[in-house]
Amino acid sequence: MTERKGPVLIDLESGEDRPAPSPADAPPVPDPLEAPRPEGQAMQVLATLGARRRSRLVTWFWGLAAALLSAWISVAAWDFITELLTRNEVLGIGVGVLALALLLVCLMIIGRELAAFARLGRVDALHREAEAVLAEEDLGRARDLGRKLVGFYAHRDDLAWGRRAFSERVDEQFDVAAVIGLAEQDLLSTLDAGAEAEIRAAARQVATVTALVPLAFADVAAAATANMRMIRRIAEIYGGRSGGLSTWRLTRSVLTHLVATGAVAVGDDLLEPVLGGSLLGKVSRRFGEGLVNGALTVRVGIAAMEVCRPLPFVTTKRPSVRQLVRSALTGIVTERS
């Protein structure tokens, strides 16, 4: 037999004291043009892909493919020119001159790339030597490092006053940190300011494009272009020469440094100085993504400064992410009290 249940009582008056739900408390309506994505995914995807270790098998594949393609192009060009010479000697000579001119340009591009790699190698060597000098506290080696830095920037007219000031005062310093600090003040302070200006410009560009362009993967393309241009300009500011392959190698180094330090993630607390409140409570999802991608661009820029700077931050304070985010994105968002 089934057990009988008692009557069910529904109290209709108990909810009179509770406030009615407000439309402002309703969750935001999802954007039908775009699938939901985590905040700042564009920069996280770029950092993860750029820092991924290359497979040796894939490296061999692309190397052999490039060698085979180069051999095929060379043989095809040689056969084309020799056959053309048998048909028309004047036309064959003209095409041969064009081929030689193209080969000369290719050799010049290769030479520029090698010079760019050598320049980046010198910056990296100075940075490693500075870390070793600080660890060993060798004053004589620190002064030699300062003179090497003066020679490294000997071609820079904008650092002429700083080179002269450092050379006049370096022998008066009797501490390793003081020598490094003097080099930072006289030689790198102007370069640091230029690098920070590049970071702010790139962050504003990434934030604006991400917020205003609703196309799929537009934020990824904008972030990739702006960040590579920013890294290239920061390298040029600190003395590294620009080049296609050298820029890609430098970008990989910066993104690897960024992932290794755990600076890929960003939260509402980082954007608090800009928004003056909760991120999700004041802006839409697309606009929030733009601000987060801009903040992550700032972190990429600071990582680029640490990689491209010939000296570590010793007496000069490392740029603050919060301050750069505030100065870069305040023009986009009007802070509310």
Order of alpha helices (4+ residues) and beta strands (2+ residues): alpha-alpha-alpha-alpha-alpha-alpha-alpha-alpha-alpha-alpha-alpha-alpha-alpha
